[in-house]
Amino acid sequence: MLQITRRTVQALVIIFLAVVLSLNLYEGAKVKRDGDWEIKKSAILLHIDKYLGQREDRSTITNFFNGNIWSLKVKGFAISDPLAVLSYFIKSKKANIVFFLSLLIPVFFTVLLGRFFCGWLCPMHLLLEIADKFKMFLSRIGLPTYDIGVPLITRHIILGGGVLLGIFAGIEYFQFIYPPRLFSMVIHDILFGSVLTYGVWFIVAITAFEFLFSRRLWCRNICPGGTLYSYFGNKALLNVEPVRDGCNNCLDCRKVCPYALSPDNGNLDGTCDRCGLCISACDKKILDYKLNRAGSKSEQTV
């Protein structure tokens, strides 16, 4: 049931992004002087126009959510991915209090729940999980699969290197390699018929490389946004821990963990994305989410 819930949330995030993107594009076309032809050439925008075109509150509806998973405005209030805020500071080299405040909600929930964004909300995570499931299936039926090891320090080098390049060379590359941002572009490309784009090919390349050569390489060893979330969530209050005795050392929880962690002995760190795969894999129900008080251990099981 836990994984069904998580998959449902992931799917709803993709649907939400598609709806927000379509509404934003529709409103943009609607306010243009010659925007009617843009609406007429798109079946999606025509469908939206059929229901919203004559409504007086059209702009209120279409602009209630504005943006994407990189930076989203909810009725004018901005919520930004921490990597988006970092990228802004690198590019502008100046402080912006509004943009800084937009990262408070993501950071708050990451400190509370850990790197949950990656395991529950990131659309790329869902795609890579599907590829990983298929890869593991091929392994079970005896076909050869590969898992090239990459040092964990790689993710810190990519994040730190990006910051240094931005500060000293004016090169900011996070926005071009961060899948959650690119995914919104991909949704636009798919919905409106342009599939041979950079975003599509980049995401396809990541997925193909993981499938062919290295299991969960991107999320575990490369993603700069995931690395940043792991810093904030390193001492999160919500953890996955053994909540009762009876472990038979089957190690099923370790086998399913995409980050090669050891949930059975509580050996987790900021890389854990709270996906709950280890909880679902434990037949004896030894593992569960547990909410700990700051600086102490609590017995409150979620």
Order of alpha helices (4+ residues) and beta strands (2+ residues): alpha-alpha-alpha-alpha-beta-beta-beta-alpha-alpha-alpha-alpha-alpha-alpha-alpha-alpha-alpha-beta-alpha-alpha-beta-beta
